[in-house]
Amino acid sequence: MSQGNQGNRPRQPSLSQLRAFAAVAEQLHFRDAAAAIGMSQPALSGAVSALEEALGVQLIERTTRKVLLSAAGERLAVRARAVLAAVGALMEEAEAVRAPFTGVLRLGVIPTVAPYLLPTVLRLVHRRYPELDLQVHEEQTSSLLEGLAAGRLDLLLLAVPLGVPGVSELPLFDEDFVLVMERDHRLGGRVDIPREALRELPLLLLDEGHCLRDQALDICREAGRTQGAPVTTTAAGLSTLVQLVAGGLGVTLLPRTAVTVEAGRDDALATGYFADPAPSRRVALAMRSGAARREEFEEFAAALREAMEALPVRVTRGARSSGPSGE
């Protein structure tokens, strides 16, 4: 009995059969339908007959002068059009995927980069990649890396090196750290501050989890700062950190790109620059090492380097992807 049921089951229709039937249902005329889809009339008639046989129902009523849809044909014509529309959408989506800088790009950015670099990124995308649907997610480094590994994010903009297997880095630029302090501080306005000055200053840092905190602590250790020197952690963001400095609670380190936004318009603050070589950080794009859009991301990185020439940074000329490949 099961073999008989299998023998009576409708066969899968082909797209050409559905296309022929949809054209006949639209035109209600074989010659016009054949012309509409660029098929010969005998081939069109054969395709419709084959579809009727595959489905096991009569779709059209043929007369000498016109074509009519049967009751089943009326219902199934709607389904056929929906299938053909879905296939067309599938082909359009595949074309968009093949074309670079189209569709969605989910970009993850750390909080100590986002407010200062996103204006440049967004202007570049708007001007050069108008078909790109850029979606920005601001999160801390650990969350961004989890999102990249899980496929929730496509590309990251953050401080490096990361040293994470399976993640490749596309360096963009290096930027110096600037010392921010109260207006009347003895180091205010200097351009030759030695790193050793950090050994005893009352330094304010970001909360745990921010990579900028870790970078600042590394700089302090390199300067010979001891574990016992006072370090106050009271801020979740750079804006709050700077306000604490203005209130006389200590000094802090800001990336050069953040200075104008966070400290440039506050008369209660002063800035100082370190003697060469100044402490600095590197900012890069990061992607999965096996990313299908690798070439697109490398081109995007090159465009970003060009766009960031106007910023107070040192662009990494001719930089290629780096970092553990995980391969």
Protein Blocks (a to p, Z undefined) as FASTA:
>chain_A
ZZmmmmmpccdddfklmmmmmmmmmnopaklmmmmnopafklmmmmmmmmmmmnopafbd
cdfkbccddfklmmmmmmmmmmmmmmmmmmmmmmmmmpghiajddddddfklmmmmmmmm
mmmmmmmmmmbccddddddfklmmmmmmnopambdcddddekighiacddfbdcdddddd
dfklmkgoiakbcfklmmmgccddddehiaklmmmmmmmmmnopafklccddfbfbfklm
mmmmmnopaccdddfklmmmmmmmcmkbccdddddddddddddddddfklfklmmmmmmm
mmmmmmmmmpccdddehiacedjekZZ
